[in-house]
Structure formats: structure tokens, C-alpha cells
Amino acid sequence: MMSAPGFWDDQEVARTVIDESNRLKGWIGPWADLTGQVATLDAVVELLKMEADPDLLAEFENGLVTLATGVEAIELRTMLQGEDDHREAIVTIHPGAGGLESQDWAGMLMRMYTRWAEKKGFSVNVLDLQPAEEGGIKNATLEILGESAYGYLKAEGGVHRLVRISPFDAQSRRHTSFASVFVYPVVEDEIEIEIDESDLRIDTYRASGAGGQHINKTDSAVRITHGPSGIVVACQQERSQHKNKSTAMKMLRAALYQREVAVRDAAKAELQAGMSDIAFGSQIRSYVFQPYTMVNDHRTELKVTDVHAVMDGDLDPLIEAYLKKAGAGAAL
């Protein structure tokens, strides 16, 4: 946005620098910890060479486990390299066809993501919630605040399928239910339009139409061409060239703003276009409670037998498998 540098500009720059600094610290800190762990293990190895101490050996083995866990965490973070992966997330959940059964399933998914976020130390804000009359939810929108929440949760976008004996069926029959999950990155509330003067071609010309001698004898009208976008705006309503230029700049900002909104809406529509109908055959993951217990991610073929742990928020193995496969595919 064209404006003289001031207090608010300085504040915005400071926030940007602090955010970037915190992100870098988030990488440097874990690496420093791993380096320290390696140094400690090297020292233990040297001691073991001199004396076979069972306590030292146990310390070494425990240290290896801790080191491996840290390396896996760093490896996972390296896969969060998308433009928006560092952002926080907005998650929306919608039940599929099936009435109460699907509404209850959507409510279960809402609890699952809430529990996952709590285990990660993230904050959850319920932005919108429409409870169903008999139980479950008609839809819900959650804001999940935490570093790289979107990078992790983008693995959850899609149709989720539940297979269980319905607690709402008097005959205790097995039911299949569906719910959809959309995940979006949290972006700034305002779209900032920055206009570089060097990108502008400003032409002046004589205004036409009514206006008396002044408007016909001076080049008061202004036409501005924005090179990068090709947008052209013009104003000749004012007697003053300065005022016409100011109005034309407002018109250009408005046009660029609308253009940016269209780009953002198109990106959101592209995300939504990847979502199939909430029905059989389109699911990304199945959660089976009967006749056996199993969570099966159809994209990675990872199977987890403890469905209850998953529903209690233990999603990391499923998310990690997805990110590793997606990262491997991007590297090809």
C-alpha cells in the first residue's frame, strides 16, 4: 500500500522479523539438542571402551532411542516446506448423508481433532458449531492455532468413513457413515496491496466534456497503467490533476484488491475441487469398529489396529505416513 513510512509500518516490519526469528529458532533449537545428544553418546562410547559398565550401556541405549525420536521429528519437519505449511489451520467438518449416524460421526471427528491439537499443545477455537437436534453435529469450523498446524492437518482433508454397530439402531446392525473434512491455512484478515511507483506509467491529457475553459485548456485528466497486471484506470472528473491522480490511484488499488481476492477465491475453489462426494468409494481413510478394529489410510496403506487411540487424538503416525509419501512423491 502506498503510504509514507510510519509507526504502523515499523510495527508490521517488527512483527514480521520476530515471526521469522521464531521460526528459525524452531529449527536451530532442535538441531542444537541433537548435536548435544550425539556428543554425549560419543562420550559414553569412549567410557564403554574402557570399561563394560551395564549402567553406561543402558544409558547409551536409552540415548539412542531419544536421538532417533529427535531425528524423526526433524525429518518430519523438513517435509513441511509448502508455502502455507507454517501457518495455523481452519478445519471444517460436514456429515454426509445418513442423518443421525453421520452427524454423530462428524461429532466424533471434531473431538478427535480437538484431542490431537491439545496433545500437540495447540489452541482450538470453535468458530462455528451447529449441533444436531438428536446428537452429533450438522457442521463445525475449528481454528487450530499452533506452529505448522496447517502443514500437519492438510493430511486430513477428504472423506472419512466409519464402520460400526450403530448405537442408534435398535436391531444392532452394522452401519457405514461418512463425513468430510476441509482444511485451510489461516491467512491475514486484510489483503495488503503494495504498489511500486516504478511499475506505473502515468499519462496526462485534456479532459473532455463539460467543465468550462479550464477543463479544456489544461492536461488535468490522468491515466495510470499498472505494468505487472496490465490494469488501466483513468480519471478526469476533477479540475485538479493532483485530485484526478489521487482518485485514479484509489481506483487502481481497488482493482488490484479485487484481482487478489479472485486469486485467493480460485485457490480455495481448487482445494474444494479436490473433495469428492461424501460417499462410498471416495474416502481417504476408514475407521472400523466392528467386526474388528482397524484404521486404514487408503492413500498410504498404513493400518493402525488401535482405533480407540486414534479417535482419542493419536493421529501422528497417520499424518507422518502421509507427509512422507507426499514428500517422496514431490522429490521424484
C-alpha beads as a LAMMPS data file, in Angstrom:
LAMMPS data file: protein, C-alpha beads

332 atoms
331 bonds

1 atom types
1 bond types

-500.0 500.0 xlo xhi
-500.0 500.0 ylo yhi
-500.0 500.0 zlo zhi

Masses

1 110.0

Atoms # bond

1 1 1 0.000 0.000 0.000
2 1 1 1.421 3.403 -0.950
3 1 1 1.994 5.320 2.227
4 1 1 4.828 7.117 3.942
5 1 1 6.787 5.006 6.424
6 1 1 5.390 5.448 9.881
7 1 1 4.745 3.850 13.206
8 1 1 2.387 1.159 11.919
9 1 1 4.752 0.238 9.089
10 1 1 7.573 -0.165 11.627
11 1 1 5.319 -2.299 13.820
12 1 1 4.454 -4.558 10.889
13 1 1 8.126 -4.961 9.961
14 1 1 8.965 -5.757 13.582
15 1 1 6.247 -8.440 13.752
16 1 1 7.491 -9.983 10.506
17 1 1 11.089 -10.073 11.775
18 1 1 10.022 -11.579 15.118
19 1 1 7.897 -14.252 13.415
20 1 1 10.763 -15.188 11.102
21 1 1 13.181 -15.226 14.035
22 1 1 10.909 -17.560 15.996
23 1 1 10.598 -19.896 13.007
24 1 1 14.383 -20.050 12.635
25 1 1 14.782 -20.705 16.362
26 1 1 12.308 -23.549 15.950
27 1 1 14.805 -25.178 13.583
28 1 1 18.056 -24.216 15.323
29 1 1 16.946 -25.343 18.798
30 1 1 16.169 -28.974 17.884
31 1 1 19.384 -29.247 15.836
32 1 1 21.407 -27.953 18.791
33 1 1 19.706 -30.502 21.056
34 1 1 20.538 -33.345 18.660
35 1 1 24.150 -32.179 18.404
36 1 1 24.416 -32.213 22.191
37 1 1 22.897 -35.702 22.371
38 1 1 25.407 -37.015 19.820
39 1 1 28.297 -35.525 21.795
40 1 1 27.002 -37.170 24.977
41 1 1 26.672 -40.548 23.254
42 1 1 30.218 -40.245 21.875
43 1 1 31.484 -39.651 25.398
44 1 1 29.570 -42.692 26.691
45 1 1 31.055 -44.840 23.902
46 1 1 34.572 -43.813 24.927
47 1 1 33.817 -44.768 28.527
48 1 1 32.400 -48.125 27.444
49 1 1 35.603 -48.827 25.526
50 1 1 37.499 -48.513 28.775
51 1 1 35.027 -50.420 30.938
52 1 1 31.951 -52.545 30.208
53 1 1 29.564 -50.870 32.620
54 1 1 25.940 -52.163 32.444
55 1 1 24.568 -48.817 33.656
56 1 1 26.514 -46.924 30.992
57 1 1 25.327 -49.381 28.350
58 1 1 21.704 -48.833 29.390
59 1 1 22.291 -45.065 29.281
60 1 1 23.714 -45.416 25.763
61 1 1 20.764 -47.492 24.539
62 1 1 18.241 -45.057 26.002
63 1 1 20.149 -42.180 24.428
64 1 1 19.957 -43.835 21.016
65 1 1 16.189 -44.123 21.313
66 1 1 15.894 -40.443 22.266
67 1 1 18.206 -39.449 19.421
68 1 1 16.224 -41.484 16.888
69 1 1 12.999 -39.833 18.035
70 1 1 14.541 -36.387 17.624
71 1 1 15.874 -37.211 14.160
72 1 1 12.436 -38.442 13.075
73 1 1 10.858 -35.197 14.309
74 1 1 13.374 -33.137 12.306
75 1 1 12.828 -35.348 9.261
76 1 1 9.091 -34.775 9.502
77 1 1 9.514 -31.004 9.767
78 1 1 11.645 -30.953 6.617
79 1 1 8.557 -32.195 4.782
80 1 1 6.615 -29.086 5.765
81 1 1 8.045 -26.921 3.022
82 1 1 4.825 -25.804 1.317
83 1 1 4.125 -22.100 1.009
84 1 1 1.446 -22.251 3.711
85 1 1 2.721 -25.184 5.798
86 1 1 3.970 -22.919 8.580
87 1 1 0.531 -21.402 9.061
88 1 1 -2.215 -22.227 11.522
89 1 1 -5.292 -24.081 10.324
90 1 1 -9.026 -23.832 9.888
91 1 1 -10.815 -27.194 9.853
92 1 1 -14.426 -27.620 8.767
93 1 1 -16.360 -30.854 9.266
94 1 1 -19.594 -31.824 7.498
95 1 1 -21.600 -35.055 7.924
96 1 1 -22.571 -36.985 4.834
97 1 1 -25.934 -38.491 4.027
98 1 1 -27.313 -40.748 6.729
99 1 1 -28.906 -38.475 9.279
100 1 1 -28.142 -39.056 12.936
101 1 1 -25.486 -41.706 12.327
102 1 1 -23.390 -39.421 10.105
103 1 1 -23.975 -36.436 12.386
104 1 1 -22.671 -38.428 15.328
105 1 1 -19.631 -39.457 13.258
106 1 1 -18.912 -35.808 12.414
107 1 1 -19.041 -35.022 16.124
108 1 1 -16.574 -37.831 16.819
109 1 1 -14.171 -36.379 14.249
110 1 1 -14.476 -32.959 15.843
111 1 1 -13.471 -34.455 19.190
112 1 1 -10.600 -36.367 17.532
113 1 1 -9.056 -33.204 16.073
114 1 1 -9.586 -31.300 19.301
115 1 1 -7.789 -34.022 21.271
116 1 1 -4.951 -34.139 18.708
117 1 1 -4.462 -30.383 18.956
118 1 1 -4.432 -30.493 22.754
119 1 1 -1.757 -33.198 22.707
120 1 1 0.364 -31.029 20.386
121 1 1 -0.004 -28.063 22.723
122 1 1 -2.118 -26.181 20.167
123 1 1 -5.104 -23.974 20.923
124 1 1 -8.554 -24.697 19.495
125 1 1 -11.196 -22.047 18.878
126 1 1 -14.674 -23.112 17.807
127 1 1 -15.582 -20.572 15.122
128 1 1 -18.882 -22.146 14.148
129 1 1 -20.870 -25.068 15.511
130 1 1 -24.352 -26.274 14.610
131 1 1 -25.341 -29.173 16.864
132 1 1 -27.792 -31.718 15.502
133 1 1 -31.095 -32.000 17.357
134 1 1 -30.684 -35.655 18.368
135 1 1 -26.902 -35.759 18.741
136 1 1 -23.708 -35.066 16.838
137 1 1 -23.236 -32.003 14.665
138 1 1 -24.577 -30.610 11.412
139 1 1 -21.276 -28.851 10.806
140 1 1 -18.376 -27.349 12.693
141 1 1 -15.493 -25.000 11.973
142 1 1 -12.415 -25.075 14.179
143 1 1 -9.465 -22.714 14.247
144 1 1 -6.367 -24.612 15.369
145 1 1 -3.549 -22.320 16.456
146 1 1 -0.019 -23.654 16.588
147 1 1 3.177 -23.640 14.533
148 1 1 2.649 -25.565 11.256
149 1 1 -0.851 -26.711 12.241
150 1 1 -1.917 -26.460 8.593
151 1 1 1.181 -28.323 7.412
152 1 1 0.208 -31.289 9.562
153 1 1 -3.559 -31.147 9.202
154 1 1 -3.590 -30.856 5.420
155 1 1 -3.199 -34.648 5.582
156 1 1 -6.737 -34.810 6.976
157 1 1 -8.590 -33.167 4.105
158 1 1 -11.004 -35.631 2.498
159 1 1 -13.823 -38.039 3.201
160 1 1 -13.634 -40.158 6.369
161 1 1 -15.592 -43.437 6.582
162 1 1 -16.900 -45.087 9.752
163 1 1 -17.974 -48.724 10.080
164 1 1 -19.573 -49.784 13.357
165 1 1 -22.639 -51.268 15.004
166 1 1 -24.812 -48.209 15.392
167 1 1 -25.796 -47.267 18.945
168 1 1 -28.890 -45.707 17.385
169 1 1 -30.082 -48.937 15.749
170 1 1 -32.448 -50.957 17.945
171 1 1 -31.541 -54.096 15.950
172 1 1 -27.775 -53.506 16.463
173 1 1 -26.973 -53.628 12.782
174 1 1 -23.661 -52.534 11.313
175 1 1 -23.743 -49.099 9.645
176 1 1 -21.377 -47.237 7.346
177 1 1 -21.220 -43.457 7.716
178 1 1 -19.281 -40.674 6.038
179 1 1 -18.106 -37.179 6.921
180 1 1 -15.958 -34.696 5.029
181 1 1 -13.083 -32.635 6.382
182 1 1 -11.793 -29.456 4.713
183 1 1 -8.535 -27.877 5.887
184 1 1 -7.454 -24.328 5.027
185 1 1 -4.447 -22.241 6.090
186 1 1 -5.135 -19.240 8.290
187 1 1 -4.154 -16.106 6.360
188 1 1 -4.148 -12.453 7.290
189 1 1 -7.556 -10.829 7.575
190 1 1 -6.620 -7.979 5.254
191 1 1 -5.144 -8.176 1.783
192 1 1 -2.368 -5.615 1.600
193 1 1 -1.899 -4.024 -1.801
194 1 1 1.597 -2.703 -2.433
195 1 1 2.112 -0.533 -5.489
196 1 1 5.614 0.188 -6.736
197 1 1 5.845 3.595 -8.402
198 1 1 8.301 2.154 -10.928
199 1 1 5.547 -0.186 -12.164
200 1 1 3.302 2.718 -13.123
201 1 1 3.001 4.664 -16.340
202 1 1 1.142 7.906 -15.692
203 1 1 -0.212 9.847 -18.638
204 1 1 -1.994 13.186 -18.527
205 1 1 -4.314 14.546 -21.152
206 1 1 -7.015 17.095 -21.632
207 1 1 -10.330 16.211 -20.093
208 1 1 -13.303 16.065 -22.409
209 1 1 -16.933 17.039 -21.855
210 1 1 -18.423 19.821 -19.821
211 1 1 -16.305 21.809 -17.488
212 1 1 -15.689 25.222 -18.930
213 1 1 -12.467 26.751 -20.218
214 1 1 -10.223 25.264 -17.528
215 1 1 -11.042 21.663 -18.260
216 1 1 -10.411 22.128 -21.960
217 1 1 -7.134 24.070 -21.748
218 1 1 -5.176 22.017 -19.151
219 1 1 -3.990 18.408 -19.044
220 1 1 -5.893 17.650 -15.854
221 1 1 -7.069 14.124 -16.750
222 1 1 -4.895 11.230 -15.569
223 1 1 -4.482 7.699 -16.914
224 1 1 -2.467 5.159 -14.916
225 1 1 -1.241 1.874 -16.366
226 1 1 -0.021 -0.788 -13.931
227 1 1 2.640 -2.761 -15.780
228 1 1 2.667 -6.103 -13.922
229 1 1 -1.116 -6.577 -14.087
230 1 1 -1.929 -4.611 -17.230
231 1 1 -4.716 -2.786 -15.378
232 1 1 -5.505 0.673 -16.730
233 1 1 -7.503 3.266 -14.790
234 1 1 -8.323 6.862 -15.657
235 1 1 -9.967 9.832 -14.017
236 1 1 -10.955 13.213 -15.416
237 1 1 -13.756 14.233 -13.081
238 1 1 -11.752 16.735 -11.051
239 1 1 -10.399 20.076 -12.237
240 1 1 -7.110 19.366 -10.452
241 1 1 -4.617 16.935 -11.965
242 1 1 -3.484 16.092 -8.445
243 1 1 -7.001 15.131 -7.378
244 1 1 -7.533 13.081 -10.532
245 1 1 -4.286 11.212 -9.870
246 1 1 -5.313 10.546 -6.272
247 1 1 -8.691 9.200 -7.405
248 1 1 -7.080 7.086 -10.112
249 1 1 -4.729 5.559 -7.542
250 1 1 -7.725 4.626 -5.395
251 1 1 -9.300 3.008 -8.431
252 1 1 -6.095 1.080 -9.117
253 1 1 -5.864 -0.145 -5.533
254 1 1 -9.481 -1.291 -5.691
255 1 1 -8.861 -3.123 -8.966
256 1 1 -5.734 -4.815 -7.615
257 1 1 -7.561 -5.743 -4.423
258 1 1 -10.372 -7.359 -6.388
259 1 1 -7.818 -9.184 -8.506
260 1 1 -6.123 -10.559 -5.388
261 1 1 -9.471 -11.643 -3.927
262 1 1 -10.225 -13.507 -7.168
263 1 1 -6.853 -15.275 -6.994
264 1 1 -7.475 -16.274 -3.373
265 1 1 -11.004 -17.484 -4.142
266 1 1 -9.689 -19.526 -7.056
267 1 1 -7.115 -21.175 -4.802
268 1 1 -9.815 -22.007 -2.258
269 1 1 -12.051 -23.389 -5.008
270 1 1 -9.158 -25.559 -6.190
271 1 1 -8.834 -27.001 -2.694
272 1 1 -12.544 -27.732 -2.600
273 1 1 -12.494 -29.241 -6.091
274 1 1 -10.243 -31.987 -4.775
275 1 1 -13.023 -33.108 -2.454
276 1 1 -15.171 -35.894 -3.846
277 1 1 -18.746 -36.633 -2.932
278 1 1 -19.187 -37.675 0.681
279 1 1 -19.950 -41.266 -0.171
280 1 1 -18.616 -44.790 -0.543
281 1 1 -15.541 -45.123 -2.748
282 1 1 -14.285 -41.585 -2.193
283 1 1 -12.885 -41.939 1.309
284 1 1 -9.273 -41.241 2.233
285 1 1 -9.476 -43.240 5.452
286 1 1 -11.702 -45.889 7.033
287 1 1 -12.310 -46.365 10.751
288 1 1 -13.641 -49.847 11.507
289 1 1 -15.025 -50.698 14.956
290 1 1 -16.770 -53.984 14.069
291 1 1 -16.261 -56.853 13.342
292 1 1 -12.594 -55.929 14.067
293 1 1 -10.833 -52.678 14.957
294 1 1 -8.714 -51.004 12.318
295 1 1 -7.931 -47.572 10.918
296 1 1 -6.867 -47.874 7.296
297 1 1 -5.467 -44.888 5.390
298 1 1 -6.176 -45.679 1.751
299 1 1 -3.554 -43.232 0.445
300 1 1 -0.589 -44.664 2.354
301 1 1 -1.966 -48.145 3.155
302 1 1 -0.923 -47.600 6.781
303 1 1 -3.107 -49.654 9.107
304 1 1 -3.479 -48.932 12.826
305 1 1 -5.243 -51.543 14.942
306 1 1 -5.938 -49.305 17.954
307 1 1 -8.884 -47.329 16.570
308 1 1 -9.760 -46.003 20.024
309 1 1 -6.313 -44.377 20.402
310 1 1 -6.726 -42.715 17.017
311 1 1 -10.144 -41.384 17.971
312 1 1 -8.543 -40.026 21.147
313 1 1 -6.200 -37.895 19.045
314 1 1 -3.283 -40.220 18.284
315 1 1 -3.078 -39.098 14.652
316 1 1 0.651 -38.511 14.305
317 1 1 1.529 -41.914 12.739
318 1 1 -1.156 -41.407 10.072
319 1 1 -0.116 -37.796 9.419
320 1 1 3.570 -38.713 9.259
321 1 1 2.929 -41.534 6.785
322 1 1 1.005 -39.153 4.531
323 1 1 3.658 -36.412 4.674
324 1 1 6.456 -38.883 3.962
325 1 1 4.646 -40.282 0.964
326 1 1 3.740 -36.819 -0.295
327 1 1 7.332 -35.666 0.229
328 1 1 8.715 -38.675 -1.618
329 1 1 6.348 -38.011 -4.494
330 1 1 7.383 -34.360 -4.696
331 1 1 11.045 -35.375 -4.811
332 1 1 10.563 -37.569 -7.888

Bonds

1 1 1 2
2 1 2 3
3 1 3 4
4 1 4 5
5 1 5 6
6 1 6 7
7 1 7 8
8 1 8 9
9 1 9 10
10 1 10 11
11 1 11 12
12 1 12 13
13 1 13 14
14 1 14 15
15 1 15 16
16 1 16 17
17 1 17 18
18 1 18 19
19 1 19 20
20 1 20 21
21 1 21 22
22 1 22 23
23 1 23 24
24 1 24 25
25 1 25 26
26 1 26 27
27 1 27 28
28 1 28 29
29 1 29 30
30 1 30 31
31 1 31 32
32 1 32 33
33 1 33 34
34 1 34 35
35 1 35 36
36 1 36 37
37 1 37 38
38 1 38 39
39 1 39 40
40 1 40 41
41 1 41 42
42 1 42 43
43 1 43 44
44 1 44 45
45 1 45 46
46 1 46 47
47 1 47 48
48 1 48 49
49 1 49 50
50 1 50 51
51 1 51 52
52 1 52 53
53 1 53 54
54 1 54 55
55 1 55 56
56 1 56 57
57 1 57 58
58 1 58 59
59 1 59 60
60 1 60 61
61 1 61 62
62 1 62 63
63 1 63 64
64 1 64 65
65 1 65 66
66 1 66 67
67 1 67 68
68 1 68 69
69 1 69 70
70 1 70 71
71 1 71 72
72 1 72 73
73 1 73 74
74 1 74 75
75 1 75 76
76 1 76 77
77 1 77 78
78 1 78 79
79 1 79 80
80 1 80 81
81 1 81 82
82 1 82 83
83 1 83 84
84 1 84 85
85 1 85 86
86 1 86 87
87 1 87 88
88 1 88 89
89 1 89 90
90 1 90 91
91 1 91 92
92 1 92 93
93 1 93 94
94 1 94 95
95 1 95 96
96 1 96 97
97 1 97 98
98 1 98 99
99 1 99 100
100 1 100 101
101 1 101 102
102 1 102 103
103 1 103 104
104 1 104 105
105 1 105 106
106 1 106 107
107 1 107 108
108 1 108 109
109 1 109 110
110 1 110 111
111 1 111 112
112 1 112 113
113 1 113 114
114 1 114 115
115 1 115 116
116 1 116 117
117 1 117 118
118 1 118 119
119 1 119 120
120 1 120 121
121 1 121 122
122 1 122 123
123 1 123 124
124 1 124 125
125 1 125 126
126 1 126 127
127 1 127 128
128 1 128 129
129 1 129 130
130 1 130 131
131 1 131 132
132 1 132 133
133 1 133 134
134 1 134 135
135 1 135 136
136 1 136 137
137 1 137 138
138 1 138 139
139 1 139 140
140 1 140 141
141 1 141 142
142 1 142 143
143 1 143 144
144 1 144 145
145 1 145 146
146 1 146 147
147 1 147 148
148 1 148 149
149 1 149 150
150 1 150 151
151 1 151 152
152 1 152 153
153 1 153 154
154 1 154 155
155 1 155 156
156 1 156 157
157 1 157 158
158 1 158 159
159 1 159 160
160 1 160 161
161 1 161 162
162 1 162 163
163 1 163 164
164 1 164 165
165 1 165 166
166 1 166 167
167 1 167 168
168 1 168 169
169 1 169 170
170 1 170 171
171 1 171 172
172 1 172 173
173 1 173 174
174 1 174 175
175 1 175 176
176 1 176 177
177 1 177 178
178 1 178 179
179 1 179 180
180 1 180 181
181 1 181 182
182 1 182 183
183 1 183 184
184 1 184 185
185 1 185 186
186 1 186 187
187 1 187 188
188 1 188 189
189 1 189 190
190 1 190 191
191 1 191 192
192 1 192 193
193 1 193 194
194 1 194 195
195 1 195 196
196 1 196 197
197 1 197 198
198 1 198 199
199 1 199 200
200 1 200 201
201 1 201 202
202 1 202 203
203 1 203 204
204 1 204 205
205 1 205 206
206 1 206 207
207 1 207 208
208 1 208 209
209 1 209 210
210 1 210 211
211 1 211 212
212 1 212 213
213 1 213 214
214 1 214 215
215 1 215 216
216 1 216 217
217 1 217 218
218 1 218 219
219 1 219 220
220 1 220 221
221 1 221 222
222 1 222 223
223 1 223 224
224 1 224 225
225 1 225 226
226 1 226 227
227 1 227 228
228 1 228 229
229 1 229 230
230 1 230 231
231 1 231 232
232 1 232 233
233 1 233 234
234 1 234 235
235 1 235 236
236 1 236 237
237 1 237 238
238 1 238 239
239 1 239 240
240 1 240 241
241 1 241 242
242 1 242 243
243 1 243 244
244 1 244 245
245 1 245 246
246 1 246 247
247 1 247 248
248 1 248 249
249 1 249 250
250 1 250 251
251 1 251 252
252 1 252 253
253 1 253 254
254 1 254 255
255 1 255 256
256 1 256 257
257 1 257 258
258 1 258 259
259 1 259 260
260 1 260 261
261 1 261 262
262 1 262 263
263 1 263 264
264 1 264 265
265 1 265 266
266 1 266 267
267 1 267 268
268 1 268 269
269 1 269 270
270 1 270 271
271 1 271 272
272 1 272 273
273 1 273 274
274 1 274 275
275 1 275 276
276 1 276 277
277 1 277 278
278 1 278 279
279 1 279 280
280 1 280 281
281 1 281 282
282 1 282 283
283 1 283 284
284 1 284 285
285 1 285 286
286 1 286 287
287 1 287 288
288 1 288 289
289 1 289 290
290 1 290 291
291 1 291 292
292 1 292 293
293 1 293 294
294 1 294 295
295 1 295 296
296 1 296 297
297 1 297 298
298 1 298 299
299 1 299 300
300 1 300 301
301 1 301 302
302 1 302 303
303 1 303 304
304 1 304 305
305 1 305 306
306 1 306 307
307 1 307 308
308 1 308 309
309 1 309 310
310 1 310 311
311 1 311 312
312 1 312 313
313 1 313 314
314 1 314 315
315 1 315 316
316 1 316 317
317 1 317 318
318 1 318 319
319 1 319 320
320 1 320 321
321 1 321 322
322 1 322 323
323 1 323 324
324 1 324 325
325 1 325 326
326 1 326 327
327 1 327 328
328 1 328 329
329 1 329 330
330 1 330 331
331 1 331 332
